[in-house]
Amino acid sequence: MPLRSPDWTPSATLDPVRLDWLDSASVSLALLRLERIDPLVSGNKWFKLAPHLARAAAQGAEGVISLGGAHSNHLHALAAAGRRFGFPCVGLLRGEPVETPTVSDLRELGMALHWLGYGGYRARHLPGFWEPWAARYPGFLQVPEGGGGLVGAQGCAPLVAMIQEQLPRLGWDDYDALWVAAGTGTTLAGLVLGEGGRHSVFGALAVPPDHGVAQQVSALLAEAGAVDAGYRLLDASRGGFARVDAALAQALFDFEARTGIELDPLYTAKALIALRQHVEAGYLAAGSRVIMLHTGGLQGRRAMLPRLLRLAGYTATSADASR
Ligand SMILES: *Cc1c(COP(=O)(O)O)cnc(C)c1O
């Protein structure tokens, strides 16, 4: 049975956040709480996925097949959407089989899983990669890693209107910059499209600068026929994607203690630290108003939590110490 286009357009609230380092610089910050749109289908990944699902429905696809790692927020959102909207989905996983909280969720949500190894996963860009999967899962739409591509970016453009609509609630008539954590840069490109040059978009890179995000964003904007301008990329990776350290762990828990808002260690916590450095370096004039997307990813942090707690100096359990 062909899948139906999901009829769901969630909205996220825009919440002000007060922190001493913001107050010291007279900078205001509000977070677009994408992590709260749904307990399962959380974060920016839904917005990147939605147009792919609409396309799958338009093509009469039978299901959706995509790829990711053992902690993938993207596969998690896809599996959750598959369960919610009743379509079959398949996840092609990087590396050797490993049991993570994400993987056990994927299975429970009904996603069919195939482990490709590392070499097999690297082959995903080679011609012919999809052929056996198309034969095994005929009529399944192939969604690129992370829900990327121009289709995914376009799904994020409406987030700008979601922000605009809520400014009055904050008592803001405008804002000065929009910040987002960038992995592939798809979400960032979508925001640049949505802004159409009105505000500059800052991409806090969760991956090192040589990972091609700049080229990727340029290519998406070119494909959309938009000008390649209105954004800036900053290295927020702290030496590598998935690299965590004590200062990061402390910033994450400190933020949570002060605001009650959880962050994920790989994207949003790193973006917040990059913003703090930007503010403390004096790049933002007093009175500046910044909006940052909370892009979710909280499901992915579960496996890392013991390590983060230990890094931050909170716990040192024997089970954890033996790793
Ligand atoms: C995937 C992800 C991002 C990055 O999104 P891109 O569109 O790949 O740049 C940011 N934050 C979180 C929590 C994510 O899961």
The ligand as an SDF file (V2000), in Angstrom:
LIG
                    3D

 15 15  0  0  0  0  0  0  0  0999 V2000
   21.4760   16.6540   12.3320 C   0  0  0  0  0  0  0  0  0  0  0  0
   21.5480   17.6670   13.3970 C   0  0  0  0  0  0  0  0  0  0  0  0
   22.0380   18.9620   13.1510 C   0  0  0  0  0  0  0  0  0  0  0  0
   22.6290   19.3760   11.8470 C   0  0  0  0  0  0  0  0  0  0  0  0
   21.7180   19.4540   10.7840 O   0  0  0  0  0  0  0  0  0  0  0  0
   22.2730   19.5990    9.3130 P   0  0  0  0  0  0  0  0  0  0  0  0
   21.0720   19.9170    8.5240 O   0  0  0  0  0  0  0  0  0  0  0  0
   22.8750   18.2870    8.9280 O   0  0  0  0  0  0  0  0  0  0  0  0
   23.3070   20.6590    9.2840 O   0  0  0  0  0  0  0  0  0  0  0  0
   22.0170   19.8700   14.1890 C   0  0  0  0  0  0  0  0  0  0  0  0
   21.5730   19.5220   15.4040 N   0  0  0  0  0  0  0  0  0  0  0  0
   21.1150   18.2940   15.6860 C   0  0  0  0  0  0  0  0  0  0  0  0
   20.6790   17.9900   17.0650 C   0  0  0  0  0  0  0  0  0  0  0  0
   21.0800   17.3210   14.6910 C   0  0  0  0  0  0  0  0  0  0  0  0
   20.6280   16.0920   14.9810 O   0  0  0  0  0  0  0  0  0  0  0  0
  1  2  1  0
  2  3  1  0
  2 14  2  0
  3  4  1  0
  3 10  2  0
  4  5  1  0
  5  6  1  0
  6  7  2  0
  6  8  1  0
  6  9  1  0
 10 11  1  0
 11 12  2  0
 12 13  1  0
 12 14  1  0
 14 15  1  0
M  END
$$$$
